[in-house]
Amino acid sequence: MIWSRAVGEHKFEDAVLDVLRRPRPTGDPQLLEAEAAVRDLIMRYAYLQDFGRFEELLELCTDDVERVLSGTLDQHAKGREDLRGKLAEPVRVAGQDAVLEPADVRSRHLITDEVVRVAADGTHAAAVAQFAVVLTPGQGEFRHGQHEGTYVFEFRKEGGTWRFSRQVIESNTARNPLMTSRALP
């Protein structure tokens, strides 16, 4: 496990470096196939997020998935059902008594620089990746806004299928000009 300390106490860069320093499997075709499957899972996650297909996105997760949003956002979900609820509610802006307003936008996740490491047991993996999300209004005048961040993901193979077991997403989403926040009552 990457994080041995409680959520919120780890340094994000340490988690990224932990994955980057792991050796890459070589020569074992099963581990290389697992690496490709995990990379494919990350890309499917991005497309489903962009299309708003949250039920299908949740199918990519273990029952005990954990998701932590950090950077300019502050949200923690533990378990698939908790994550389902969090996907439907406004996200708290970090350090403020405010949440992001729902926006009528189309999103496109652009993921790059991914590093995937599969454990020797072939049932656990971790990955880091950089991302940018470009938003355009769903209607009206064309404008766009962008935010960036880093993913740190953990995966588990269950019943022959790779799934997300942990997601730590650090981003500057709240600074995207197409996103607005509102004060909490």
Residue, then its C-alpha position, 0 to 999 in steps of 0.5 A: m500500500i502506498w499510504s501508510r499514514a491516515v488520509g490527509e497526512h501524506k505528502f502527495e509528492d511522496a506518493v507519486l515518488d513511491v510509484l515512480r521508484r518501483p521497478r517495472p516488470t520485464g520479461d513476464p508476459q502476464l505482468l506486461e499484459a496486466e500493465a496494459a490492462v491497467r493503462d486501458l482501465i485509466m483511459r476508460y475511466a477518463y472517457l466515462q467521466d467525460f460522458g457522465r456515465f457514472e454507473e459504468l464508472l463505478e463498475l470500474c471500482t472495487d466495493d471498498v474503493e477510496r477516492v480523495l480529492s485534494g489541491t483546490l478541492d476537498q472530498h473523501a469517499k470510502g466505498r462504492e456507495d459513498l462514491r456514488g453519492k459524492l459523484a452527485e453532490p457539489v464538491r467542497v472548495a479546499g480552505q473555503d466554506a464553499v462548494l463548486e456549482p454544477a456547471d453545464v459543460r462538456s469535459r475532455h480528460l487528456i491524460t499523459d505521462e502515465v507510469v504503471r507498476v504491477a506488483a509481482d503477485g499480478t493482483h495489485a498495481a499502482a499508477v501515476a499520471q498527469f492530466a488536463v481537463v478541458l471544459t467547454p459550455g454545453q450551450g451558448e457562446f464558445r469558451h473554454g477553461q482548463h485545469e490540471g492535476t495528477y492522479v495516483f491510483e491503486f488497483r486490485k485484480e478481482g475475479g480476473t478483472w482489474r479495478f480501481s481500489r484507491q484514487v488520489i486526485e490532486s488538481n486545481t479544478a476550482r481555478n478553472p474559469l468555467m467553474t464557479s463556487r457558492a458559499l455554504p449556508 
